[in-house]
Amino acid sequence: MNFVKPYTLFTDHDIYLFKEGKHYKLYKKFGAHSVEKDGVKGVYFSVWAPNAKKVSVIGNFNNWNHREHILFPRWDKSGIWEGFVPGLTWGTLYKYAIETQGKILEKSDPYALSWEQNLQAASLVSTNWYEWKDKDWMDNRWKKNSLEAPISVYEMHLGSWLRNENEPEKFLNYRDIAEKLVPYLKEMGFTHVEFMPVMEYPYDPSWGYQITGFFAATSRFGSPQDLMFLIDELHQNNIGVILDWVPSHFPGDANGLHLFDGTYLYEHEDPRKGFHPDWKSYIFNYGRNEVKSFLISNAVFWLDRYHADGLRVDAVTSMLHLDYSRNEGEWEPNIFGGNVNLEAKTFLQEFNTAVYKEFGNNIMTIAEESSDFPMLTKPVLEGGVGFGMKWMMGWMHDTLFYFKKEVSDRKHFHHKLTFSSMYMYNENYMIPLSHDEVVHGKASLIYKMKGDEWQKFANLRALYVYMYTHPGAKLLFMGDEFGQTGEWNFKQSLDWHLLNYPIHKGLQNLVRDINHLYRDETALFENQFKPEGFEWLEADDANHSVYIYLRKGIKKYDVLMIVLNLTPNVLDYKIGIDSGVSWEVILNSDDHLYGGSGVDAHIFKKTNEHCMNKKQSMYINLPPLSGIVLRQKKDKENKLQKTKQHKK
């Protein structure tokens, strides 16, 4: 006997859009939805399995019996199976039993809002209803998420940021994390937080990048409403939320998307396009319209239902290149003979077009892309891919390469730190020091630095000054703000006890102050994606390892000067300046407050000597291994003298 009643949430227009790859809110149709039919409450189920012989719902309500609750196939050749099961409520465990050629597959629901945390990993009939309290943020967030706003991102892994001291093997709930995280981010001055994937995943060592439940908030840390509470609290405290999103691949777990209806449904059938050799995972078929509808609906879902302010799209390089991590003969060129995955490029263009059309400039999309693929952040209408920003991986690699060098050798690699100025306005860049740099034997950031303990910390402080004053948005991985000494370990909490040591506390103080400086000084962000916001004063002094550049806001006198002295020597240094202005030091990374040696960075002489193509010059004392920031101000004495001369 079949206990399923005919029912549908789909209109003919829904089906048309789904098949065309243009339905971007499938989460309102697919999955398990509480509904009422003929006065009876129950649950409507729908699933896409076009090559199945039969699909039934199994669960704790029918003892996992695949013969009792058989769904109805739609008549329109959409491949959708659906039906209404009376009497079911929230919390019901279920899967789909999909009968194929000779076997029955038990699959979790691709659109489920919650999954179990066990080997069975069944789906739960759930809801993402939540009474949000972040209206002020949502109404005004376009200002905070604008390319003309300061964007300083704290990247974090929810399972290892902080754990209960008494039960370190257990995760904190999303709500417990909110209690600790919100005041910390406010004090530290970060404008945004980026969560490594919060979507459901089975394997902890994947850090969330091997997703099985694309629409489910991982239940490791609580319910969907608990995650919404965390995001809500962040928003109420003026902190934006960026989510890592992984449309590049998925694992081959038996209950997941792989061979979902016994065929290559979500993944590409050709292993040259459908299997990832590095990650042993499966690559989405970007040329299949229904798969595009699934993925773009997933992106819209997190921006819509969870009020996310942005999506950082993982592994874009692997998506765009047919030869990514493949040897000759292991990939097939596109129709033009090139290595670009044209279907993936088109998908990303459609994704960016869809989310920006739906949410406007309230949100941002960020590509994690390590090649020089052109026009990633240019508008789709101009032939670009349409991302809001791209990670500046070249800056990260060149900078870390330089800071790993012995001080005596740095003069030979001086232009590693100037090279980014050759391309930094080709795209809208976010400057990352991410989790990828502190795992797999690469060492923590502090142990990448050269020298004794003092020099390591001085180097890292100077690096942070360089990072925060370089054009572009910023991203820093958790633990790097206080000099985590061990590599990141996803199995345990960060080493917060290190803050008991003054040198670690000093580094944290610097990150706090430079975050607030970045937010307060418009010269650092108003033109962060425009060439007029940057000027080199000294880019070639390799012998002294000194770098000097200006950052400029919109107003004429809104200018900061940054001076990096990347040797352990104290220098008296001559710098060219414009006439009619003077300078004041507003940040010195060598200050005692930051664990530095306390050498004062002060201007001790001003002359009319020409220097660096400027009409005047000043002499400044440069602390060792330091970054200093100076603010330009109108020279009142100079202005007063000119006024007196004019009167005469």
VENWO-V112221 format. One record per residue. RES is the residue in one letter. D_CENTER is the distance of its C-alpha to the mean C-alpha in Angstrom with 2 decimals. Layout:
<<RES;D_CENTER> <RES;D_CENTER>>
This chain:
<<M;49.73> <N;46.49> <F;45.11> <V;42.54> <K;43.47> <P;42.56> <Y;39.82> <T;37.01> <L;34.19> <F;33.91> <T;35.74> <D;36.93> <H;34.38> <D;31.55> <I;32.92> <Y;33.28> <L;29.67> <F;28.45> <K;30.61> <E;29.59> <G;25.84> <K;25.53> <H;25.27> <Y;21.88> <K;22.82> <L;24.33> <Y;23.19> <K;26.12> <K;28.50> <F;27.57> <G;27.47> <A;29.65> <H;30.70> <S;33.31> <V;36.07> <E;39.81> <K;42.43> <D;46.08> <G;45.63> <V;44.06> <K;40.55> <G;38.47> <V;35.39> <Y;34.74> <F;33.06> <S;31.91> <V;30.43> <W;30.26> <A;32.45> <P;34.67> <N;36.38> <A;37.29> <K;40.97> <K;40.36> <V;37.55> <S;38.20> <V;36.37> <I;37.00> <G;36.25> <N;37.80> <F;39.85> <N;41.84> <N;41.77> <W;39.36> <N;42.19> <H;41.19> <R;44.58> <E;44.47> <H;41.55> <I;41.34> <L;39.16> <F;40.62> <P;39.54> <R;39.14> <W;41.89> <D;39.75> <K;38.54> <S;34.91> <G;34.73> <I;33.82> <W;35.64> <E;36.00> <G;38.24> <F;38.91> <V;39.73> <P;41.67> <G;41.46> <L;37.95> <T;35.69> <W;32.25> <G;31.72> <T;33.57> <L;32.37> <Y;32.48> <K;31.73> <Y;33.00> <A;35.91> <I;35.82> <E;39.11> <T;38.97> <Q;41.59> <G;43.27> <K;40.57> <I;38.63> <L;34.86> <E;33.30> <K;29.83> <S;27.41> <D;26.47> <P;23.44> <Y;23.08> <A;23.90> <L;22.18> <S;23.00> <W;23.98> <E;26.24> <Q;25.17> <N;27.96> <L;29.29> <Q;30.48> <A;27.06> <A;28.82> <S;27.27> <L;28.21> <V;29.53> <S;27.23> <T;26.11> <N;23.07> <W;25.38> <Y;24.43> <E;26.02> <W;23.28> <K;24.17> <D;21.41> <K;23.40> <D;23.46> <W;19.72> <M;19.47> <D;22.38> <N;21.08> <R;17.31> <W;17.62> <K;18.73> <K;15.73> <N;13.19> <S;15.50> <L;15.17> <E;18.20> <A;16.76> <P;15.42> <I;11.65> <S;11.15> <V;8.08> <Y;9.11> <E;7.04> <M;9.52> <H;11.41> <L;13.70> <G;16.62> <S;17.08> <W;16.14> <L;19.62> <R;22.47> <N;25.92> <E;28.26> <N;31.11> <E;29.38> <P;26.66> <E;26.55> <K;25.36> <F;22.00> <L;21.78> <N;21.61> <Y;18.79> <R;21.47> <D;22.37> <I;18.84> <A;18.87> <E;22.15> <K;20.90> <L;17.32> <V;18.08> <P;20.87> <Y;19.10> <L;16.16> <K;18.88> <E;21.04> <M;18.48> <G;17.56> <F;13.76> <T;13.08> <H;9.83> <V;8.39> <E;5.21> <F;7.19> <M;7.45> <P;9.46> <V;12.06> <M;14.07> <E;17.38> <Y;17.84> <P;21.15> <Y;20.55> <D;19.13> <P;18.86> <S;16.34> <W;13.83> <G;13.17> <Y;12.49> <Q;16.12> <I;16.20> <T;19.63> <G;19.26> <F;16.78> <F;18.04> <A;18.68> <A;16.91> <T;17.71> <S;21.04> <R;20.61> <F;19.78> <G;21.92> <S;22.41> <P;20.35> <Q;22.01> <D;20.96> <L;17.23> <M;18.16> <F;20.07> <L;17.18> <I;15.11> <D;18.47> <E;19.26> <L;16.11> <H;16.91> <Q;20.52> <N;19.68> <N;17.77> <I;14.27> <G;11.54> <V;9.22> <I;5.81> <L;6.09> <D;5.27> <W;8.23> <V;10.82> <P;13.60> <S;14.73> <H;17.05> <F;18.57> <P;21.04> <G;24.79> <D;25.60> <A;28.91> <N;27.84> <G;24.69> <L;24.31> <H;26.09> <L;29.57> <F;29.13> <D;32.61> <G;34.08> <T;32.85> <Y;29.81> <L;28.44> <Y;24.63> <E;24.55> <H;26.39> <E;29.89> <D;30.18> <P;28.67> <R;28.00> <K;25.39> <G;24.85> <F;24.46> <H;21.92> <P;24.11> <D;21.62> <W;20.01> <K;23.21> <S;21.43> <Y;22.11> <I;20.65> <F;20.75> <N;23.64> <Y;22.09> <G;25.65> <R;26.63> <N;26.51> <E;26.27> <V;23.19> <K;21.51> <S;22.57> <F;21.13> <L;17.62> <I;17.42> <S;19.03> <N;16.38> <A;13.62> <V;16.11> <F;16.93> <W;13.72> <L;13.73> <D;17.47> <R;18.49> <Y;15.72> <H;15.23> <A;11.42> <D;10.64> <G;7.85> <L;6.39> <R;3.82> <V;7.09> <D;8.05> <A;11.30> <V;12.25> <T;14.92> <S;16.62> <M;16.81> <L;18.38> <H;20.88> <L;23.83> <D;24.77> <Y;21.50> <S;22.84> <R;26.21> <N;29.57> <E;32.11> <G;33.66> <E;30.72> <W;29.17> <E;30.77> <P;30.38> <N;29.65> <I;32.60> <F;32.54> <G;32.63> <G;29.12> <N;26.15> <V;23.70> <N;22.97> <L;24.17> <E;23.51> <A;19.80> <K;19.65> <T;21.58> <F;19.39> <L;16.21> <Q;18.44> <E;19.71> <F;16.37> <N;15.29> <T;18.87> <A;19.02> <V;16.08> <Y;16.97> <K;20.56> <E;20.02> <F;17.92> <G;18.64> <N;16.86> <N;15.93> <I;12.46> <M;9.97> <T;8.62> <I;6.59> <A;8.16> <E;7.79> <E;11.53> <S;14.07> <S;17.27> <D;18.97> <F;18.81> <P;20.21> <M;19.20> <L;15.67> <T;15.10> <K;18.71> <P;20.11> <V;21.19> <L;24.69> <E;24.91> <G;23.98> <G;20.29> <V;17.44> <G;16.22> <F;12.51> <G;11.84> <M;10.13> <K;9.75> <W;8.77> <M;12.25> <M;13.05> <G;16.72> <W;16.59> <M;15.08> <H;17.76> <D;20.56> <T;19.97> <L;19.94> <F;22.89> <Y;24.77> <F;24.29> <K;25.44> <K;28.70> <E;31.84> <V;32.61> <S;35.79> <D;34.00> <R;31.36> <K;33.78> <H;33.67> <F;29.91> <H;29.78> <H;28.20> <K;25.08> <L;23.86> <T;25.32> <F;24.31> <S;20.95> <S;23.14> <M;24.58> <Y;21.52> <M;19.08> <Y;20.02> <N;19.99> <E;16.49> <N;14.23> <Y;12.27> <M;9.45> <I;11.02> <P;9.29> <L;11.30> <S;9.26> <H;10.77> <D;12.25> <E;14.56> <V;16.22> <V;17.35> <H;20.10> <G;22.61> <K;20.63> <A;21.50> <S;19.71> <L;18.99> <I;22.25> <Y;24.23> <K;23.04> <M;24.98> <K;28.68> <G;31.72> <D;32.93> <E;31.01> <W;31.58> <Q;30.52> <K;27.33> <F;26.23> <A;27.59> <N;25.70> <L;22.36> <R;23.18> <A;24.10> <L;20.93> <Y;18.94> <V;21.36> <Y;20.82> <M;17.01> <Y;17.17> <T;20.01> <H;18.75> <P;17.84> <G;14.26> <A;11.38> <K;10.49> <L;8.12> <L;10.28> <F;10.35> <M;12.78> <G;16.36> <D;16.12> <E;17.15> <F;20.52> <G;21.09> <Q;20.61> <T;23.33> <G;22.76> <E;20.06> <W;17.43> <N;19.25> <F;17.61> <K;21.15> <Q;21.71> <S;20.75> <L;19.74> <D;22.95> <W;23.33> <H;27.02> <L;26.36> <L;26.23> <N;29.98> <Y;30.38> <P;30.68> <I;28.88> <H;25.65> <K;26.15> <G;26.76> <L;23.46> <Q;21.71> <N;23.99> <L;22.96> <V;19.20> <R;20.26> <D;22.65> <I;20.60> <N;17.78> <H;20.66> <L;22.20> <Y;19.17> <R;19.25> <D;23.03> <E;23.89> <T;23.45> <A;24.24> <L;20.84> <F;18.85> <E;21.35> <N;21.65> <Q;18.46> <F;18.23> <K;22.04> <P;24.52> <E;26.81> <G;24.45> <F;25.17> <E;28.43> <W;29.51> <L;32.61> <E;32.86> <A;30.89> <D;33.69> <D;35.13> <A;34.39> <N;37.42> <H;36.10> <S;32.34> <V;31.94> <Y;29.43> <I;29.92> <Y;28.04> <L;27.88> <R;25.15> <K;26.58> <G;26.06> <I;27.89> <K;31.07> <K;33.40> <Y;33.63> <D;30.00> <V;29.41> <L;28.03> <M;29.15> <I;27.23> <V;29.37> <L;28.24> <N;31.04> <L;29.77> <T;33.11> <P;34.75> <N;37.53> <V;38.29> <L;38.93> <D;40.94> <Y;39.20> <K;40.38> <I;37.93> <G;38.84> <I;38.43> <D;39.50> <S;42.71> <G;42.70> <V;39.66> <S;39.10> <W;36.15> <E;35.13> <V;32.85> <I;30.15> <L;28.14> <N;29.39> <S;27.31> <D;30.67> <D;31.68> <H;33.11> <L;30.64> <Y;27.86> <G;30.00> <G;31.38> <S;35.01> <G;35.69> <V;36.96> <D;37.24> <A;35.66> <H;38.35> <I;39.93> <F;43.57> <K;45.04> <K;44.76> <T;46.92> <N;47.76> <E;47.09> <H;45.04> <C;41.91> <M;38.77> <N;40.21> <K;40.50> <K;43.82> <Q;43.56> <S;42.08> <M;41.28> <Y;41.41> <I;38.77> <N;38.64> <L;35.46> <P;34.56> <P;33.80> <L;30.34> <S;28.89> <G;26.85> <I;28.52> <V;27.68> <L;30.60> <R;31.01> <Q;33.52> <K;36.17> <K;39.29> <D;42.28> <K;44.66> <E;47.60> <N;47.28> <K;47.14> <L;50.15> <Q;52.19> <K;51.56> <T;52.69> <K;55.91> <Q;56.64> <H;56.24> <K;58.72> <K;61.23>>
